[in-house]
Amino acid sequence: MEINVHKSDSRGLANHGWLSSRHTYSFSSYKNPDRMGFGQLLVINDDIVEPSMGFGTHHHDNMEIISIPLNGSLRHEDSMGNQHIIEAGDVQIMSAGTGVTHSEYNNSDTSKVNFLQIWVLPKTTDTQPRYEQQRFNSEDRKNKLQLLISPNGENGSMSINQDAYFSLINLEEGHSIDYQFYNENNGVYLFVISGSLMVGDTLLGERDGAEVSDTPSVELTADKEAQLLCIETPMK
């Protein structure tokens, strides 16, 4: 098993006043030749947006874009005609395909919003743009993996144009699970949203991440009560 740890404070930092963003991988002005993505996973941005501020209308194409609010809510509009509020507990995926424009703003004029924005390269390019949003019950991930996104939308998950799998788990202190890979040729990126846990013999704290590959499974044990996002991705 190969594990490559990314400590929270090793991430790139961009502070624009209205936006504070931590970049796991190279993004915008953050250029790091050792952080150019993991397999088909290209971007993990940990964004904090000030009240009423946000990203004006901009273009994407041929990218699978996932937004996961952790605190607060986002207001989304796009060229497909979607107008939605995305709150903590919701997950959004947008397949940009042949091209889409969208905007994302903090829906509150008093509180900040913190969300993860994740980009995955698509399996097939120039597809019809698509939008999907779903609320997931936190009780369904207590000490077990809750599948959010999968290639075929299996087990109540949303679908993605890639052989990738997104799962969340809330592990109580001392509890362990084995993460079993869906595909033996995949890797998994483990991102600790809160708390701390052991990945095999490696301790990860809050907002730490780890690339795990060359193994069919990995044992996860909560050192403290932990919320963990697992992003399994093809390596080629």
C-alpha positions as CSV (number, residue, x, y, z in Angstrom):
1,M,0.0,0.0,0.0
2,E,1.2,3.5,-0.9
3,I,0.2,6.5,1.2
4,N,1.1,10.1,0.4
5,V,0.0,12.5,3.1
6,H,-1.0,16.1,2.6
7,K,-1.0,18.0,5.8
8,S,-3.7,20.7,6.1
9,D,-1.2,23.6,6.3
10,S,0.8,22.3,3.3
11,R,-2.1,23.3,1.0
12,G,-2.0,26.3,-1.2
13,L,-3.7,29.5,0.1
14,A,-5.5,32.2,-1.8
15,N,-7.0,35.1,0.1
16,H,-9.0,37.5,-2.1
17,G,-10.8,39.3,0.8
18,W,-14.2,38.0,-0.2
19,L,-12.8,34.4,-0.6
20,S,-10.3,32.4,1.3
21,S,-9.4,29.2,-0.4
22,R,-7.1,26.3,0.4
23,H,-6.0,24.3,-2.6
24,T,-5.0,20.6,-2.2
25,Y,-3.8,20.6,-5.9
26,S,-2.4,23.2,-8.2
27,F,-5.1,25.7,-9.0
28,S,-5.1,29.3,-10.4
29,S,-2.0,31.1,-9.0
30,Y,-1.0,28.1,-6.8
31,K,1.5,26.2,-8.9
32,N,3.1,23.1,-7.3
33,P,4.7,20.5,-9.6
34,D,4.3,17.9,-6.9
35,R,0.5,18.6,-6.6
36,M,-0.9,18.2,-10.1
37,G,-3.8,15.9,-9.2
38,F,-4.3,12.3,-8.3
39,G,-5.4,10.1,-11.2
40,Q,-8.5,11.7,-12.7
41,L,-9.0,13.9,-9.6
42,L,-7.8,17.4,-10.5
43,V,-9.0,19.8,-7.8
44,I,-10.0,19.9,-4.2
45,N,-10.7,23.5,-3.1
46,D,-11.7,24.2,0.5
47,D,-13.5,27.6,0.1
48,I,-14.8,30.1,2.6
49,V,-16.9,32.9,1.0
50,E,-18.0,36.1,2.8
51,P,-21.7,37.0,3.2
52,S,-23.4,37.9,-0.1
53,M,-20.2,37.4,-2.1
54,G,-19.4,34.7,-4.6
55,F,-18.3,33.6,-8.0
56,G,-19.8,35.6,-10.9
57,T,-21.0,33.9,-14.1
58,H,-18.1,31.9,-15.6
59,H,-17.6,29.1,-18.1
60,H,-16.6,25.4,-17.7
61,D,-16.4,22.5,-20.2
62,N,-15.4,18.9,-20.1
63,M,-15.2,18.7,-16.3
64,E,-17.2,16.9,-13.6
65,I,-17.7,19.6,-10.8
66,I,-18.9,18.6,-7.3
67,S,-19.8,21.1,-4.6
68,I,-20.3,20.0,-1.0
69,P,-21.4,22.7,1.5
70,L,-20.0,22.1,5.0
71,N,-21.5,25.2,6.7
72,G,-24.0,27.7,5.3
73,S,-25.6,27.7,1.8
74,L,-24.9,28.5,-1.8
75,R,-27.1,30.1,-4.4
76,H,-26.5,28.5,-7.8
77,E,-27.7,29.6,-11.3
78,D,-26.6,28.2,-14.7
79,S,-27.1,28.4,-18.4
80,M,-29.2,25.1,-18.3
81,G,-31.9,27.1,-16.4
82,N,-31.1,25.7,-13.0
83,Q,-31.7,28.0,-10.0
84,H,-31.1,26.2,-6.7
85,I,-30.0,26.7,-3.1
86,I,-27.4,24.2,-1.9
87,E,-27.2,23.8,1.8
88,A,-25.0,21.8,4.2
89,G,-26.2,18.2,3.8
90,D,-26.7,18.6,0.1
91,V,-24.3,17.5,-2.6
92,Q,-24.3,19.0,-6.1
93,I,-22.7,17.6,-9.3
94,M,-22.5,19.4,-12.6
95,S,-21.2,17.7,-15.8
96,A,-20.0,20.6,-17.8
97,G,-19.7,18.6,-21.0
98,T,-19.8,20.7,-24.2
99,G,-19.9,23.8,-22.1
100,V,-22.0,25.6,-19.4
101,T,-21.9,28.9,-17.6
102,H,-22.8,29.2,-13.9
103,S,-22.5,31.4,-10.8
104,E,-22.3,30.6,-7.1
105,Y,-22.9,33.0,-4.4
106,N,-23.2,32.8,-0.6
107,N,-26.9,32.8,-0.1
108,S,-26.6,34.6,3.3
109,D,-26.0,38.3,3.9
110,T,-24.8,37.6,7.5
111,S,-22.9,34.3,7.6
112,K,-20.0,32.8,5.8
113,V,-20.3,29.7,3.7
114,N,-17.7,26.9,3.7
115,F,-17.8,24.4,0.9
116,L,-15.6,21.9,-1.0
117,Q,-15.4,22.3,-4.7
118,I,-13.9,19.2,-6.4
119,W,-13.1,18.7,-10.1
120,V,-12.8,15.3,-11.8
121,L,-11.8,14.8,-15.4
122,P,-14.6,13.1,-17.4
123,K,-14.5,9.7,-18.9
124,T,-16.2,10.9,-22.1
125,T,-15.8,14.4,-23.5
126,D,-18.3,16.7,-25.2
127,T,-21.3,15.2,-23.6
128,Q,-24.6,17.0,-23.0
129,P,-24.3,19.2,-19.8
130,R,-26.1,17.9,-16.8
131,Y,-27.0,19.0,-13.3
132,E,-27.9,17.0,-10.2
133,Q,-28.4,17.8,-6.6
134,Q,-29.4,15.6,-3.7
135,R,-29.7,15.8,0.1
136,F,-28.1,12.9,2.1
137,N,-29.2,11.9,5.6
138,S,-26.2,12.0,8.0
139,E,-27.7,9.1,10.1
140,D,-27.1,6.9,7.1
141,R,-23.3,7.4,7.3
142,K,-22.8,6.8,11.1
143,N,-19.9,4.3,11.3
144,K,-20.6,3.2,7.7
145,L,-19.9,4.5,4.2
146,Q,-22.6,6.5,2.5
147,L,-22.2,6.4,-1.3
148,L,-22.8,9.9,-2.7
149,I,-21.7,9.6,-6.3
150,S,-20.9,6.7,-8.6
151,P,-20.7,5.9,-12.3
152,N,-24.2,4.5,-12.6
153,G,-26.0,6.3,-9.7
154,E,-26.2,3.0,-7.7
155,N,-27.7,2.6,-4.2
156,G,-29.4,6.0,-4.3
157,S,-26.2,7.9,-5.3
158,M,-25.9,10.5,-8.0
159,S,-24.1,9.7,-11.3
160,I,-20.8,11.0,-12.6
161,N,-19.2,10.7,-16.1
162,Q,-16.2,8.9,-14.7
163,D,-15.4,5.6,-13.0
164,A,-15.2,7.4,-9.7
165,Y,-16.9,7.0,-6.3
166,F,-17.5,9.6,-3.6
167,S,-18.5,8.4,-0.1
168,L,-18.9,10.1,3.3
169,I,-18.5,8.4,6.7
170,N,-19.0,9.7,10.3
171,L,-16.9,7.5,12.5
172,E,-17.3,7.5,16.3
173,E,-14.1,7.5,18.3
174,G,-12.5,4.1,18.4
175,H,-14.6,2.7,15.5
176,S,-13.0,1.1,12.5
177,I,-14.0,0.1,9.0
178,D,-12.3,-1.3,6.0
179,Y,-12.6,0.8,2.8
180,Q,-12.9,-1.7,0.0
181,F,-12.0,-0.4,-3.4
182,Y,-14.6,-0.6,-6.1
183,N,-11.9,-1.2,-8.7
184,E,-8.4,-2.6,-7.8
185,N,-6.8,-0.2,-10.3
186,N,-8.2,2.9,-8.6
187,G,-6.7,5.1,-5.9
188,V,-8.7,6.8,-3.2
189,Y,-8.2,10.3,-1.8
190,L,-9.1,10.5,1.9
191,F,-10.0,14.0,3.1
192,V,-10.7,14.6,6.9
193,I,-13.4,17.2,7.2
194,S,-13.4,17.1,11.0
195,G,-11.8,15.1,13.8
196,S,-8.9,12.7,13.3
197,L,-8.4,9.1,12.2
198,M,-5.8,6.5,11.5
199,V,-5.3,5.3,7.9
200,G,-3.5,2.1,8.6
201,D,-0.7,3.3,10.8
202,T,-0.8,6.9,9.7
203,L,-2.6,9.6,11.7
204,L,-4.6,12.3,9.8
205,G,-6.0,15.4,11.5
206,E,-8.7,17.8,10.5
207,R,-8.4,18.9,6.9
208,D,-5.4,16.6,6.3
209,G,-5.6,14.4,3.2
210,A,-4.0,11.3,1.9
211,E,-3.6,9.6,-1.5
212,V,-3.9,5.8,-1.1
213,S,-3.1,3.4,-3.9
214,D,-1.7,0.0,-4.7
215,T,-4.0,-1.9,-2.3
216,P,-7.5,-3.5,-2.5
217,S,-8.6,-2.0,0.9
218,V,-7.5,0.3,3.7
219,E,-8.4,0.3,7.4
220,L,-9.8,3.5,8.8
221,T,-10.0,4.0,12.6
222,A,-11.3,7.1,14.3
223,D,-8.8,8.6,16.8
224,K,-11.4,11.2,17.6
225,E,-14.9,11.4,16.2
226,A,-14.3,12.1,12.5
227,Q,-16.1,13.0,9.3
228,L,-14.3,11.7,6.3
229,L,-14.8,12.2,2.5
230,C,-13.5,9.3,0.3
231,I,-12.9,10.1,-3.4
232,E,-12.0,6.9,-5.3
233,T,-10.7,7.7,-8.8
234,P,-9.1,5.8,-11.7
235,M,-5.4,6.4,-11.8
236,K,-5.3,6.6,-15.6
